[in-house]
């Protein structure tokens, strides 16, 4: 049976459920990847459950998706849980709603994200996160277009984190995750395999250095077991990611401050192999017709991801994604934000500007962001508003006189 989905969901399922899918690119005489017509080839790094990498927080969403080294709030659970121990408040909660593919008039596809933290003492913090991604209602059909059933695919992640200061300026954190993905359970792939819900576990490891107005951070996220939607032996990688970030805050005066932030990210997943004269049998050296890179273990895949690009080191550099953002606060009550995200054309070509505002008054805070595409590559968040609400428990206690 053939599955028919909304918009880009069809492409996602094709990649995940078609192990025999092969790239159409070849290696040109100058050592670069080209399409049959001679144009530059797109060779994106692909993983399962990409919803784990979606930036839901509207604060970061207004700053080009930076977040590794920004001042700590509950949404640190996505970027870097180690900085929770540097949070000013003892406890806080955040709820975020992100419409998805709204530019295609889809009203039932969205990401919801609930996060929070509690500081045990001056040295330790606990955090939690619940991420839910709904893909709405989807009509499944057979190869003749005959309706079969209506499904409601969804995915979720449950995360728990612990962070601790190792010195006055340095902290480490670890996060454990349970991942569930149900995209088309009960249906069949084109090869006749029954599709099942997929499960996996993962961990994040993060570090933060904070000295006065400068914050530096490093995080490796989504380290975990490979995942599959069928009983096939070859599984797909989680979106393991290395992120390095920095942020610097300038206190202009008693009421005004300005923060600049930069994040650099790289997926720690093997780059797809491109058949050429020196890669026999379509990148399957052992002759089993399954690309060797797809059979690597998650840990080996992490280490090989730094040196396996077909074009060599220059292509490895193309796999870096850059986020840069700025945030201005007036009296810690009103914020204006702007940012830019860049991804190389050969690796997905996502480029976009973002803007946002933030309001904070005693117990509650609210952030709103808006994304404007800067390339021909469509983005699921094109011209879409994202919303986040923050609840500060310490401020609540102050207001009630406790």
C-alpha positions in Angstrom: 0.0 0.0 0.0 1.1 3.5 -0.7 0.8 6.2 1.9 -0.4 9.7 1.0 0.2 12.4 3.5 0.0 16.2 3.9 2.7 18.2 2.2 6.2 17.5 3.4 5.1 14.5 5.6 5.1 12.4 2.5 8.8 13.1 1.9 9.6 12.3 5.5 7.9 8.9 5.4 9.6 8.1 2.1 13.0 8.6 3.6 12.2 6.7 6.8 10.4 3.7 5.2 12.3 3.2 2.0 15.8 1.8 2.8 16.5 1.2 -0.8 16.2 4.9 -1.7 19.4 6.1 -3.4 20.7 9.5 -4.1 20.8 10.7 -7.7 23.9 12.8 -7.2 27.4 11.8 -8.5 30.9 12.9 -7.9 32.1 15.4 -10.5 35.6 15.5 -11.9 36.6 18.3 -9.6 35.5 16.3 -6.5 32.2 18.1 -5.9 28.7 16.6 -5.9 26.6 17.3 -8.9 23.2 16.4 -10.3 22.8 14.8 -13.7 22.4 18.2 -15.3 25.7 19.4 -13.7 24.1 21.6 -11.0 25.2 21.5 -7.4 23.7 18.5 -5.5 21.8 18.7 -2.2 23.2 16.0 0.2 21.4 16.7 3.4 22.0 14.8 6.6 18.8 12.9 7.4 17.5 11.5 10.7 14.4 10.0 12.2 12.1 12.0 14.6 13.3 15.4 13.5 10.7 17.0 15.7 13.3 16.7 18.5 15.3 19.5 16.9 12.4 22.0 16.5 12.9 25.2 18.5 9.6 25.8 20.2 10.6 28.6 22.6 9.4 32.0 21.2 12.2 33.8 22.9 14.8 31.9 21.0 12.5 31.9 18.0 12.8 35.7 17.8 16.6 35.5 17.9 17.3 33.2 14.9 16.9 30.1 17.1 19.9 30.8 19.4 19.5 29.4 22.9 22.6 27.5 24.2 24.0 30.4 26.2 21.0 32.7 26.8 20.1 33.5 30.4 18.4 30.4 31.9 14.6 29.8 31.9 12.6 26.6 31.6 13.2 26.3 27.9 16.8 25.5 28.6 15.6 21.9 28.6 15.7 22.0 24.8 19.1 23.6 24.4 21.3 23.1 27.4 20.0 21.9 30.8 23.2 22.6 32.6 22.5 26.3 32.7 19.3 25.8 34.8 21.5 25.9 37.9 22.4 29.5 37.0 18.7 30.6 36.8 17.8 33.6 39.0 14.4 32.2 40.1 14.1 29.1 42.2 11.3 27.6 40.1 9.5 28.4 36.9 7.2 26.9 34.2 6.9 27.5 30.5 4.2 26.6 28.0 4.7 27.0 24.2 2.5 26.6 21.2 3.9 26.5 17.7 1.7 26.2 14.7 3.2 24.1 11.9 2.7 24.4 8.2 0.2 27.2 8.8 1.2 28.9 5.5 -0.4 25.8 3.8 -3.7 26.4 5.6 -3.3 23.4 7.9 -4.9 24.2 11.3 -4.4 20.8 13.0 -0.6 20.5 12.8 1.2 21.9 15.8 4.0 21.5 18.4 3.2 21.9 22.1 6.0 22.1 24.7 5.8 22.2 28.4 8.9 22.7 30.5 9.9 23.6 34.1 12.6 23.5 36.6 13.2 23.6 40.4 16.4 24.5 42.1 17.2 22.1 44.9 19.8 24.5 46.4 22.5 26.9 45.1 24.4 24.0 43.5 21.7 21.7 42.0 18.6 21.9 39.8 16.0 19.5 38.4 14.2 20.1 35.1 11.5 18.4 33.0 10.1 18.7 29.5 7.1 17.3 27.6 7.1 17.8 23.9 4.1 16.8 21.8 3.9 17.0 18.0 0.6 16.5 16.3 0.4 15.9 12.6 -3.4 16.3 12.5 -5.7 14.0 10.7 -4.4 12.1 7.6 -6.3 10.0 5.1 -4.4 6.9 4.1 -5.1 5.3 0.8 -3.9 2.3 -1.3 -2.0 2.5 -4.6 -5.3 3.1 -6.4 -6.3 6.0 -4.3 -9.0 4.1 -2.4 -9.4 5.4 1.1 -8.4 3.0 3.9 -8.6 4.8 7.2 -8.0 8.2 8.8 -5.0 8.4 11.2 -3.8 10.9 13.6 -0.1 10.6 13.7 1.7 12.1 16.6 5.1 12.1 18.4 6.2 13.0 21.9 9.2 13.3 24.1 9.4 13.1 27.9 12.6 14.5 29.4 14.1 14.8 32.9 17.3 16.7 33.7 19.7 17.2 36.5 22.3 20.0 36.6 25.0 20.8 39.1 27.6 23.5 39.6 31.1 22.1 39.6 32.5 25.5 40.5 31.2 29.0 40.9 31.3 29.6 37.2 31.0 26.1 35.6 28.1 23.7 35.6 27.3 20.3 34.0 24.0 18.7 33.2 22.6 15.4 32.0 19.1 14.8 30.6 17.3 11.5 30.0 14.6 11.1 27.4 11.9 8.7 26.3 10.8 9.2 22.7 7.6 7.9 21.0 6.7 8.3 17.4 3.5 7.0 15.8 3.3 8.1 12.1 1.2 5.4 10.4 0.8 2.4 12.7 -1.2 -0.5 11.2 -0.6 0.5 7.6 1.9 -1.1 5.2 4.9 0.3 3.4 5.3 -0.2 -0.4 7.3 -3.3 0.3 4.6 -4.9 2.4 6.0 -4.3 5.9 3.6 -3.4 8.7 4.3 0.0 10.2 4.5 0.1 14.0 5.0 2.9 16.6 8.7 3.6 17.2 10.3 3.9 20.6 13.7 5.0 21.8 15.7 6.4 24.7 18.2 9.2 24.5 20.4 11.4 26.6 21.8 15.0 26.5 25.1 16.1 28.0 25.7 19.8 28.5 28.2 22.2 30.0 27.9 26.0 30.8 30.6 28.5 31.8 29.3 31.8 33.1 31.6 34.7 34.2 30.0 38.1 34.8 28.3 39.1 31.5 29.8 36.3 29.3 28.3 32.8 29.0 29.7 30.0 27.0 28.0 26.6 26.5 28.4 23.2 24.8 25.8 20.5 24.5 25.5 17.1 22.8 21.8 16.2 22.5 19.8 13.2 21.5 22.5 10.6 22.0 20.5 7.3 21.8 19.5 4.1 20.2 18.5 4.1 16.6 14.8 3.8 15.7 12.6 1.9 13.2 8.9 1.9 12.3 9.0 -1.7 11.0 10.7 -4.9 11.9 13.6 -4.3 9.5 17.1 -4.8 10.9 18.4 -1.5 9.5 17.3 1.4 11.8 17.5 5.2 11.5 19.6 7.6 13.5 18.2 10.0 16.1 19.0 13.7 15.4 22.1 13.7 17.6 23.5 17.2 17.6 26.6 19.1 18.8 25.9 22.7 19.7 28.5 25.4 20.8 27.2 28.8 21.8 28.1 32.1 23.4 26.2 35.1 24.7 27.4 38.5 26.0 25.2 41.0 27.9 25.9 44.7 28.1 24.3 46.6 31.0 23.8 50.0 29.3 22.4 51.6 32.4 20.0 50.8 35.3 17.1 50.3 32.8 18.6 49.1 29.5 20.6 46.0 28.6 21.5 44.4 25.3 22.5 40.8 24.6 24.2 39.3 21.6 24.3 35.5 21.1 25.7 33.0 18.6 25.1 29.3 18.2 26.9 26.9 15.9 25.3 23.4 15.5 26.2 20.2 13.6 24.3 17.0 13.4 26.4 14.1 14.6 24.9 11.7 12.0 26.8 10.1 9.1 26.6 12.0 5.8 24.8 10.0 3.1 27.2 8.2 0.8 27.2 9.1 -2.9 28.0 6.3 -5.4 31.1 7.0 -7.5 33.9 5.0 -9.1 35.6 4.3 -5.8 32.5 3.4 -3.8 31.5 0.0 -5.2 28.0 -1.4 -5.3 26.3 1.9 -4.3 28.3 2.5 -1.1 27.8 -1.1 0.2 31.3 -2.5 0.5 30.1 -5.7 2.0 27.8 -6.4 -0.9 24.5 -6.6 1.0 23.0 -3.6 -1.0 22.6 -1.6 2.2 24.7 1.5 2.5 27.4 0.9 5.0 26.8 4.2 6.8 23.3 3.2 7.6 24.6 0.2 9.5 26.9 2.1 11.9 26.1 2.1 15.6 25.0 5.4 17.1 28.3 6.0 18.8 30.4 5.1 15.8 28.1 7.3 13.7 28.9 10.3 16.0 32.6 10.0 15.5 32.5 9.2 11.7 30.2 12.2 11.2 33.2 14.5 11.4 35.1 13.0 8.5 32.7 11.1 6.2 31.4 13.8 3.8 32.0 12.8 0.2 33.5 16.1 -0.7 35.8 16.0 2.4 36.5 18.7 4.9 35.0 21.5 2.8 31.7 19.6 2.9 32.0 19.0 6.6 32.1 22.8 7.0 28.9 23.1 5.0 27.1 20.9 7.6 27.5 23.7 10.2 24.3 25.6 11.0 24.6 29.2 12.4 22.2 31.2 14.5 22.8 34.7 15.5 20.5 36.9 17.6 20.2 40.1 19.6 17.9 41.0 22.5 17.2 44.4 24.1 15.4 44.7 27.5 14.0 47.8 29.0 13.6 47.6 32.8 13.4 43.8 32.6 9.8 44.2 31.5 9.8 44.7 27.7 12.1 43.1 25.2 12.7 43.4 21.4 14.5 40.7 19.5 15.9 39.9 16.1 18.0 37.1 14.6 19.1 35.2 11.5 19.5 31.4 10.8 21.8 30.1 8.1 22.2 26.6 6.6 24.2 25.9 3.5 22.3 25.3 0.3 23.8 21.9 -0.2 22.6 20.8 3.3 19.0 22.0 3.2 19.2 25.7 2.4 17.2 27.0 5.3 17.8 30.7 5.7 15.5 33.0 7.6 15.2 36.2 9.6 13.2 36.3 12.9 11.8 39.0 15.0 10.1 38.9 18.4 9.0 40.8 21.5 8.7 39.8 25.2 6.7 41.1 28.1 7.2 40.3 31.8 5.2 41.5 34.7 5.5 39.9 38.1 4.2 36.4 37.9 3.7 36.1 34.1 5.9 36.5 31.1 5.0 36.2 27.4 7.1 35.9 24.3 6.1 36.1 20.6 8.2 35.5 17.5 7.7 35.7 13.8 9.8 34.0 11.0 10.5 35.5 7.6 12.1 33.1 5.0 15.2 34.4 3.2 15.6 31.7 0.6 13.6 29.7 -1.9 13.5 26.8 0.5 10.0 26.7 2.2 10.0 26.5 6.0 7.2 25.0 8.0 7.1 28.2 10.1 7.0 30.6 7.2 5.2 33.8 8.2 4.0 32.2 11.4 3.7 33.5 15.0 5.1 31.4 17.9 3.9 32.0 21.5 5.4 31.2 24.9 4.1 31.8 28.3 6.3 31.9 31.4 5.2 31.5 35.0 7.6 32.6 37.8 6.8 30.9 41.1 9.1 33.2 43.1 7.3 36.3 41.8 4.0 34.6 42.8 5.2 34.2 46.4 6.3 37.8 46.5 2.9 39.0 45.3 1.1 37.0 48.0 3.5 38.1 50.7 4.9 34.7 51.5 
